[in-house]
Amino acid sequence: MMKDIEIPEVKNVTLAVARQRTEGQDEWRVYLINNNDFPIENTLVASQGYGEKDGEQQRTSVLRHFLATIAEHAAVLIEPIDPSVFHLNNEYWVSYYIGRQIYDKRFIFVPDAIREENISFIKELEMEGVLHS
């Protein structure tokens, strides 16, 4: 039965959309941050954008990324992200293993969450950006 299935809570794993300024232009990238005291393994990330603009539905391609092992207290690049999709829901479905247990969580940056007033310093990346809570 469904009540017998244990779904473990994801702790100390999050995403950030960070800005790096190069030659006067902003480059945006999505990072996965592992703040655990142990590595996470066999990490899969599926990303997509979806929403509406000017009354029309928009959807991006689904991209899938495999990140073998992410060390403890480390951050890894998932993908670059174009500011032209910031008006969409930008969804990242993250699945990983700790030992033999699988964990997964859906992180969604809602429309226009990635904007100047939401930017803060992200110490794990030593960059500015928007950290998903």
N, CA, C and O of each residue as an XYZ file, in Angstrom:
532
protein
N       0.832     -1.175      0.000
C       0.000      0.000      0.000
C       0.881      1.245      0.000
O       2.042      1.211      0.408
N       0.294      2.343     -0.470
C       1.027      3.606     -0.542
C       1.521      4.060      0.833
O       2.602      4.638      0.944
N       0.730      3.798      1.883
C       1.125      4.241      3.221
C       2.368      3.509      3.715
O       3.027      3.981      4.641
N       2.701      2.368      3.120
C       3.862      1.585      3.521
C       5.143      1.996      2.806
O       6.228      1.531      3.154
N       5.021      2.855      1.822
C       6.192      3.297      1.064
C       6.824      4.480      1.780
O       6.181      5.501      2.022
N       8.084      4.319      2.110
C       8.815      5.399      2.776
C       9.417      6.319      1.719
O      10.177      5.883      0.854
N       9.066      7.587      1.803
C       9.624      8.578      0.891
C      10.534      9.474      1.722
O      10.052     10.303      2.495
N      11.844      9.313      1.569
C      12.772     10.077      2.407
C      12.777     11.557      2.021
O      12.582     11.912      0.859
N      13.001     12.398      3.007
C      13.037     13.840      2.793
C      14.414     14.262      2.278
O      15.445     13.830      2.793
N      14.408     15.105      1.264
C      15.651     15.658      0.730
C      16.127     16.754      1.672
O      15.396     17.700      1.962
N      17.366     16.614      2.149
C      17.941     17.603      3.058
C      19.304     18.028      2.530
O      20.082     17.213      2.034
N      19.572     19.317      2.647
C      20.891     19.880      2.345
C      21.303     19.742      0.883
O      22.493     19.795      0.571
N      20.352     19.568     -0.001
C      20.611     19.571     -1.442
C      19.683     20.616     -2.036
O      18.470     20.565     -1.831
N      20.249     21.558     -2.770
C      19.443     22.628     -3.338
C      19.994     23.064     -4.690
O      21.036     22.586     -5.139
N      19.282     23.971     -5.320
C      19.690     24.516     -6.615
C      19.863     26.017     -6.503
O      19.272     26.671     -5.644
N      20.685     26.545     -7.388
C      20.880     27.986     -7.474
C      21.022     28.374     -8.938
O      21.619     27.650     -9.735
N      20.465     29.526     -9.272
C      20.702     30.132    -10.576
C      21.628     31.306    -10.292
O      21.236     32.270     -9.635
N      22.847     31.222    -10.784
C      23.871     32.204    -10.444
C      24.301     33.002    -11.662
O      24.292     32.523    -12.796
N      24.674     34.233    -11.376
C      25.095     35.174    -12.417
C      26.600     35.359    -12.346
O      27.175     35.564    -11.277
N      27.215     35.282    -13.508
C      28.640     35.570    -13.605
C      28.811     36.665    -14.650
O      28.352     36.531    -15.784
N      29.464     37.732    -14.264
C      29.671     38.850    -15.188
C      31.004     38.687    -15.897
O      32.059     38.602    -15.269
N      30.929     38.646    -17.226
C      32.139     38.569    -18.032
C      32.038     39.593    -19.149
O      31.065     39.632    -19.902
N      33.057     40.408    -19.233
C      33.136     41.437    -20.267
C      31.859     42.265    -20.357
O      31.369     42.547    -21.450
N      31.320     42.655    -19.187
C      30.156     43.521    -19.157
C      28.823     42.839    -19.394
O      27.782     43.496    -19.373
N      28.837     41.528    -19.620
C      27.590     40.803    -19.835
C      27.383     39.776    -18.737
O      28.331     39.227    -18.175
N      26.098     39.534    -18.451
C      25.759     38.515    -17.460
C      25.582     37.174    -18.139
O      24.902     37.063    -19.159
N      26.203     36.151    -17.559
C      25.980     34.774    -17.983
C      25.337     34.072    -16.797
O      25.831     34.155    -15.673
N      24.231     33.379    -17.055
C      23.477     32.709    -15.999
C      23.671     31.212    -16.103
O      23.671     30.645    -17.196
N      23.839     30.567    -14.934
C      24.044     29.117    -14.894
C      23.290     28.518    -13.712
O      23.097     29.164    -12.682
N      22.874     27.282    -13.884
C      22.169     26.562    -12.822
C      23.155     25.593    -12.171
O      23.846     24.840    -12.856
N      23.210     25.623    -10.835
C      24.112     24.767    -10.081
C      23.328     23.918     -9.091
O      22.308     24.352     -8.555
N      23.813     22.710     -8.857
C      23.302     21.855     -7.790
C      24.305     21.937     -6.654
O      25.509     21.802     -6.872
N      23.810     22.157     -5.436
C      24.670     22.314     -4.268
C      24.381     21.192     -3.282
O      23.239     21.001     -2.864
N      25.425     20.450     -2.912
C      25.319     19.393     -1.911
C      25.964     19.892     -0.620
O      27.189     19.953     -0.521
N      25.146     20.247      0.366
C      25.649     20.725      1.655
C      25.694     19.625      2.712
O      25.804     19.917      3.903
N      25.612     18.387      2.296
C      25.697     17.263      3.222
C      27.153     16.979      3.592
O      28.076     17.469      2.942
N      27.341     16.189      4.633
C      28.685     15.775      5.056
C      29.129     14.500      4.348
O      30.087     13.852      4.768
N      28.436     14.146      3.283
C      28.740     12.937      2.518
C      28.378     13.186      1.061
O      27.561     14.060      0.770
N      28.976     12.429      0.140
C      28.661     12.619     -1.275
C      27.287     12.054     -1.628
O      26.748     11.199     -0.925
N      26.734     12.551     -2.732
C      25.537     11.949     -3.307
C      25.952     11.374     -4.657
O      26.845     11.901     -5.320
N      25.296     10.291     -5.053
C      25.763      9.555     -6.232
C      24.652      9.338     -7.247
O      23.463      9.409     -6.935
N      25.090      9.070     -8.485
C      24.186      8.752     -9.597
C      23.055      9.772     -9.700
O      21.878      9.412     -9.738
N      23.425     11.033     -9.744
C      22.448     12.115     -9.763
C      21.934     12.343    -11.175
O      22.708     12.486    -12.121
N      20.623     12.376    -11.297
C      19.959     12.689    -12.562
C      19.167     13.975    -12.368
O      18.487     14.155    -11.358
N      19.266     14.866    -13.354
C      18.512     16.113    -13.313
C      17.782     16.252    -14.645
O      18.402     16.204    -15.707
N      16.463     16.423    -14.584
C      15.660     16.696    -15.775
C      15.179     18.136    -15.651
O      14.581     18.512    -14.643
N      15.442     18.938    -16.676
C      15.047     20.344    -16.623
C      14.109     20.667    -17.771
O      14.226     20.128    -18.872
N      13.173     21.565    -17.479
C      12.273     22.056    -18.521
C      11.651     23.362    -18.069
O      11.575     23.658    -16.877
N      11.213     24.129    -19.039
C      10.498     25.362    -18.760
C       9.106     25.266    -19.353
O       8.915     24.665    -20.410
N       8.136     25.856    -18.676
C       6.771     25.852    -19.191
C       6.017     27.039    -18.607
O       6.323     27.515    -17.514
N       5.043     27.496    -19.347
C       4.236     28.613    -18.883
C       3.520     29.278    -20.029
O       3.225     28.654    -21.048
N       3.242     30.556    -19.849
C       2.446     31.303    -20.803
C       3.054     32.682    -21.012
O       3.575     33.296    -20.081
N       2.977     33.154    -22.249
C       3.408     34.511    -22.572
C       2.458     35.055    -23.619
O       2.206     34.410    -24.637
N       1.936     36.234    -23.367
C       0.997     36.887    -24.282
C      -0.167     35.969    -24.639
O      -0.616     35.949    -25.785
N      -0.658     35.209    -23.658
C      -1.809     34.341    -23.871
C      -1.525     33.034    -24.581
O      -2.445     32.253    -24.825
N      -0.266     32.778    -24.920
C       0.090     31.531    -25.601
C       0.957     30.666    -24.699
O       1.848     31.151    -24.002
N       0.665     29.367    -24.735
C       1.450     28.410    -23.965
C       2.847     28.277    -24.565
O       3.012     28.235    -25.784
N       3.842     28.213    -23.694
C       5.221     27.994    -24.116
C       5.805     26.839    -23.318
O       5.481     26.633    -22.148
N       6.671     26.098    -23.985
C       7.333     24.959    -23.336
C       8.711     24.802    -23.980
O       8.866     24.905    -25.196
N       9.704     24.548    -23.127
C      11.044     24.294    -23.652
C      11.243     22.788    -23.791
O      10.420     21.995    -23.333
N      12.319     22.417    -24.411
C      12.689     21.006    -24.489
C      13.053     20.504    -23.098
O      13.485     21.274    -22.241
N      12.874     19.221    -22.889
C      13.319     18.602    -21.641
C      14.774     18.201    -21.833
O      15.114     17.492    -22.780
N      15.624     18.657    -20.932
C      17.040     18.294    -20.966
C      17.324     17.390    -19.774
O      16.813     17.611    -18.676
N      18.136     16.382    -20.002
C      18.494     15.452    -18.927
C      20.010     15.471    -18.735
O      20.778     15.483    -19.697
N      20.410     15.473    -17.481
C      21.829     15.548    -17.139
C      22.156     14.454    -16.134
O      21.381     14.198    -15.212
N      23.295     13.814    -16.312
C      23.777     12.824    -15.355
C      25.033     13.369    -14.695
O      25.985     13.749    -15.375
N      25.032     13.405    -13.380
C      26.172     13.867    -12.594
C      26.576     12.702    -11.700
O      25.871     12.396    -10.738
N      27.667     12.063    -11.989
C      28.052     10.821    -11.308
C      28.064     10.976     -9.794
O      27.121     10.545     -9.130
N      29.095     11.571     -9.239
C      29.209     11.744     -7.790
C      29.429     13.215     -7.496
O      30.261     13.872     -8.122
N      28.677     13.719     -6.543
C      28.844     15.101     -6.109
C      29.379     15.040     -4.681
O      28.718     14.552     -3.764
N      30.570     15.541     -4.530
C      31.265     15.464     -3.240
C      30.495     16.227     -2.165
O      29.643     17.066     -2.456
N      30.824     15.908     -0.914
C      30.227     16.637      0.199
C      30.642     18.100      0.135
O      31.773     18.420     -0.232
N      29.730     18.972      0.491
C      29.939     20.422      0.503
C      30.515     20.926     -0.821
O      31.487     21.681     -0.848
N      29.893     20.492     -1.913
C      30.356     20.884     -3.243
C      29.182     21.360     -4.086
O      28.021     21.071     -3.795
N      29.513     22.086     -5.122
C      28.517     22.554     -6.083
C      28.990     22.168     -7.477
O      30.181     22.243     -7.780
N      28.050     21.753     -8.326
C      28.386     21.388     -9.703
C      27.442     22.102    -10.662
O      26.277     22.357    -10.356
N      27.980     22.409    -11.814
C      27.203     23.060    -12.863
C      26.249     22.058    -13.495
O      26.655     20.956    -13.865
N      24.987     22.436    -13.617
C      24.021     21.606    -14.327
C      23.933     22.066    -15.780
O      24.125     21.273    -16.702
N      23.640     23.362    -15.979
C      23.477     23.872    -17.337
C      23.470     25.395    -17.324
O      23.194     26.012    -16.295
N      23.774     25.996    -18.465
C      23.535     27.437    -18.592
C      22.035     27.661    -18.776
O      21.319     26.765    -19.223
N      21.565     28.850    -18.433
C      20.156     29.178    -18.620
C      20.060     30.564    -19.243
O      20.754     31.491    -18.827
N      19.207     30.693    -20.229
C      19.024     31.940    -20.962
C      17.982     32.799    -20.253
O      16.908     32.302    -19.913
N      18.276     34.075    -20.025
C      17.300     34.960    -19.372
C      15.967     35.066    -20.119
O      14.974     35.504    -19.537
N      15.927     34.682    -21.369
C      14.670     34.757    -22.121
C      13.646     33.732    -21.635
O      12.492     33.786    -22.062
N      14.027     32.800    -20.756
C      13.066     31.838    -20.208
C      12.749     32.120    -18.736
O      12.077     31.316    -18.090
N      13.218     33.241    -18.203
C      12.956     33.563    -16.803
C      11.473     33.819    -16.539
O      11.032     33.746    -15.392
N      10.700     34.117    -17.579
C       9.260     34.356    -17.406
C       8.464     33.048    -17.310
O       7.253     33.071    -17.088
N       9.138     31.923    -17.475
C       8.498     30.610    -17.392
C       8.732     29.982    -16.019
O       9.570     30.449    -15.249
N       7.989     28.926    -15.723
C       8.337     28.047    -14.612
C       9.546     27.248    -15.081
O       9.465     26.541    -16.086
N      10.647     27.347    -14.379
C      11.836     26.574    -14.718
C      11.971     25.467    -13.687
O      12.324     25.706    -12.532
N      11.678     24.237    -14.135
C      11.580     23.078    -13.251
C      12.809     22.191    -13.396
O      13.279     21.917    -14.501
N      13.316     21.750    -12.245
C      14.452     20.835    -12.199
C      14.064     19.683    -11.287
O      13.866     19.861    -10.085
N      13.959     18.501    -11.878
C      13.631     17.306    -11.094
C      14.951     16.592    -10.821
O      15.614     16.123    -11.746
N      15.325     16.515     -9.555
C      16.619     15.974     -9.145
C      16.397     14.643     -8.432
O      15.601     14.554     -7.498
N      17.110     13.611     -8.882
C      17.091     12.296     -8.227
C      18.534     11.873     -7.975
O      19.404     12.075     -8.822
N      18.779     11.292     -6.817
C      20.130     10.851     -6.473
C      20.061      9.741     -5.436
O      19.013      9.479     -4.844
N      21.203      9.096     -5.232
C      21.311      8.015     -4.248
C      22.232      8.424     -3.116
O      23.248      9.091     -3.306
N      21.828      7.990     -1.919
C      22.720      7.973     -0.768
C      22.702      6.518     -0.324
O      21.703      6.027      0.202
N      23.820      5.838     -0.543
C      23.839      4.394     -0.316
C      22.901      3.719     -1.305
O      23.024      3.917     -2.513
N      21.965      2.924     -0.798
C      21.012      2.227     -1.673
C      19.655      2.918     -1.714
O      18.731      2.438     -2.370
N      19.531      4.054     -1.010
C      18.263      4.783     -0.930
C      18.217      5.879     -1.993
O      19.158      6.662     -2.122
N      17.130      5.933     -2.747
C      16.967      6.979     -3.746
C      16.174      8.145     -3.150
O      15.227      7.950     -2.388
N      16.582      9.342     -3.512
C      15.926     10.571     -3.082
C      15.559     11.344     -4.341
O      16.273     11.287     -5.342
N      14.449     12.064     -4.288
C      14.163     12.944     -5.409
C      13.322     14.121     -4.945
O      12.572     14.042     -3.972
N      13.478     15.213     -5.680
C      12.761     16.441     -5.353
C      12.629     17.279     -6.612
O      13.525     17.313     -7.456
N      11.510     17.944     -6.717
C      11.251     18.860     -7.828
C      11.483     20.275     -7.321
O      10.855     20.703     -6.353
N      12.381     20.998     -7.970
C      12.664     22.396     -7.656
C      12.080     23.231     -8.790
O      12.373     22.976     -9.958
N      11.267     24.218     -8.463
C      10.669     25.068     -9.490
C      10.980     26.525     -9.178
O      10.636     27.037     -8.113
N      11.637     27.179    -10.126
C      11.810     28.623    -10.071
C      10.600     29.203    -10.787
O      10.495     29.105    -12.010
N       9.692     29.804    -10.037
C       8.446     30.309    -10.611
C       8.730     31.508    -11.519
O       9.809     32.098    -11.454
N       7.755     31.868    -12.370
C       7.985     32.973    -13.307
C       8.484     34.235    -12.596
O       7.958     34.650    -11.563
N       9.498     34.811    -13.183
C      10.102     36.055    -12.717
C      10.691     35.987    -11.310
O      10.880     37.027    -10.679
N      10.983     34.793    -10.804
C      11.673     34.664     -9.521
C      13.131     35.087     -9.666
O      13.750     35.556     -8.711
N      13.667     34.916    -10.859
C      15.063     35.269    -11.105
C      15.081     36.713    -11.601
O      15.025     36.987    -12.800
N      15.159     37.611    -10.643
C      15.173     39.049    -10.939
C      16.051     39.753     -9.916
O      16.366     39.201     -8.862
N      16.430     40.948    -10.237
C      17.425     41.690     -9.460
C      17.096     41.764     -7.972
O      17.986     41.594     -7.138
N      15.829     42.016     -7.622
C      15.483     42.173     -6.203
C      15.555     40.867     -5.415
O      15.518     40.893     -4.184
N      15.656     39.724     -6.100
C      15.771     38.431     -5.414
C      17.200     37.903     -5.371
O      17.448     36.828     -4.825
N      18.118     38.636     -5.929
C      19.509     38.182     -5.996
C      20.222     38.441     -4.673
O      20.104     39.511     -4.076
N      20.964     37.427     -4.236
C      21.772     37.547     -3.028
C      23.098     36.832     -3.264
O      23.269     36.138     -4.266
N      24.025     37.005     -2.341
C      25.310     36.333     -2.448
C      25.151     34.886     -1.999
O      24.600     34.616     -0.933
N      25.638     33.959     -2.820
C      25.553     32.532     -2.503
C      26.961     32.070     -2.136
O      27.821     31.921     -3.004
N      27.184     31.847     -0.853
C      28.543     31.575     -0.372
C      29.140     30.300     -0.944
O      30.348     30.232     -1.174
N      28.302     29.280     -1.181
C      28.812     28.018     -1.716
C      29.405     28.187     -3.116
O      30.301     27.445     -3.517
N      28.890     29.175     -3.850
C      29.374     29.415     -5.221
C      30.305     30.615     -5.311
O      31.007     30.801     -6.305
N      30.301     31.426     -4.258
C      31.001     32.701     -4.260
C      30.575     33.539     -5.448
O      31.394     34.167     -6.119
N      29.259     33.534     -5.695
C      28.645     34.285     -6.783
C      27.305     34.831     -6.310
O      26.777     34.420     -5.277
N      26.771     35.758     -7.082
C      25.425     36.249     -6.820
C      24.419     35.448     -7.615
O      24.710     34.981     -8.716
N      23.239     35.292     -7.056
C      22.195     34.582     -7.771
C      20.967     34.382     -6.914
O      20.797     35.028     -5.880
N      20.119     33.483     -7.358
C      18.879     33.151     -6.646
C      19.004     31.708     -6.173
O      19.192     30.792     -6.974
N      18.898     31.525     -4.882
C      19.011     30.211     -4.261
C      17.615     29.684     -4.017
O      16.778     30.369     -3.429
N      17.362     28.463     -4.469
C      16.050     27.846     -4.217
C      16.013     27.374     -2.776
O      16.974     26.782     -2.286
N      14.909     27.636     -2.099
C      14.837     27.238     -0.684
C      14.135     25.910     -0.521
O      13.986     25.424      0.600
